[in-house]
Amino acid sequence: SNESDRYVKIGNKVFDLYRLELYQETRLIKLTNLEISLLNFLVLNPEKIISRELILKNLDLRHEDKDLNQRNVDVQITRLRKKIEPDPKTPRHLKTVRGRGYRFLP
């Protein structure tokens, strides 16, 4: 159904893939353009191990910091975790795969 294609549950939050918005119940969670690009890319590639290089290649960086590099990816991931994880220190949805990158688990 279209509904299930449109909404991705992330714990107690929901990401709307059409509007590119993240909600906790009815409350809109503010995300930066970069966080939206990152979350959207991860949500569209669940379960896969995604390298920092691949993240950099796929983010829409035209409006953003041109100097985005692999170190910045980690910073963005940390920021995103603060918004989507119940406990950002022990992530359930956005996991680090040591030496390889990240993995998104809805």
JOQUI-V633378 format. One record per residue. RES is the residue in one letter. SS is DSSP state (A for helix, B for strand, O for the rest). PHI is phi in degrees with one decimal (none if undefined). PSI is psi in whole degrees, 0 to 359 (999 if undefined). Layout:
[[RES/SS/PHI/PSI] [RES/SS/PHI/PSI]]
//
This chain:
[[S/O/none/158] [N/A/-63.6/323] [E/A/-55.5/312] [S/A/-72.7/336] [D/A/-76.2/336] [R/A/-88.6/324] [Y/B/-112.1/134] [V/B/-117.8/122] [K/B/-80.4/132] [I/B/-126.7/92] [G/O/61.6/236] [N/O/-93.7/15] [K/B/-117.4/164] [V/B/-134.2/132] [F/B/-103.8/126] [D/B/-93.0/110] [L/O/-72.2/338] [Y/O/-79.3/314] [R/O/-92.9/352] [L/O/53.9/53] [E/B/-130.0/147] [L/B/-111.5/130] [Y/B/-124.6/147] [Q/B/-116.7/109] [E/O/54.1/240] [T/O/-97.8/358] [R/B/-85.0/126] [L/B/-78.2/129] [I/B/-95.3/125] [K/O/-71.8/127] [L/O/-124.8/147] [T/O/-76.5/167] [N/A/-56.6/320] [L/A/-67.3/318] [E/A/-63.9/321] [I/A/-63.8/313] [S/A/-58.0/316] [L/A/-66.4/311] [L/A/-63.1/317] [N/A/-59.8/314] [F/A/-62.5/317] [L/A/-66.5/317] [V/A/-62.8/326] [L/O/-78.6/351] [N/O/-128.4/58] [P/O/-67.1/151] [E/O/73.3/339] [K/O/-78.9/149] [I/B/-83.7/123] [I/B/-118.3/123] [S/O/-75.2/161] [R/A/-60.3/321] [E/A/-58.8/315] [L/A/-66.0/321] [I/A/-61.1/312] [L/A/-59.2/319] [K/A/-64.8/326] [N/A/-96.2/347] [L/O/-74.1/149] [D/O/-85.5/97] [L/O/-103.0/11] [R/O/-63.7/325] [H/O/-92.5/355] [E/O/-109.7/195] [D/O/-60.3/117] [K/O/-69.2/340] [D/O/-91.8/22] [L/O/-62.3/128] [N/O/-133.8/186] [Q/A/-63.9/328] [R/A/-63.7/318] [N/A/-63.2/328] [V/A/-58.5/316] [D/A/-61.5/320] [V/A/-62.8/315] [Q/A/-63.4/319] [I/A/-60.8/315] [T/A/-59.7/317] [R/A/-64.1/318] [L/A/-66.3/321] [R/A/-58.3/321] [K/A/-61.7/334] [K/A/-93.9/333] [I/A/-108.9/339] [E/O/-91.6/139] [P/O/-60.8/319] [D/O/-133.5/97] [P/A/-57.7/335] [K/A/-73.0/331] [T/A/-125.0/79] [P/O/-63.3/139] [R/O/-104.2/329] [H/O/-103.3/326] [L/B/-121.0/91] [K/B/-96.5/147] [T/B/-88.3/132] [V/B/-107.7/107] [R/O/-51.7/127] [G/O/76.8/356] [R/O/-124.8/331] [G/B/139.2/226] [Y/B/-133.5/161] [R/B/-140.9/129] [F/B/-99.5/124] [L/O/-118.4/113] [P/O/-60.6/999]]
//
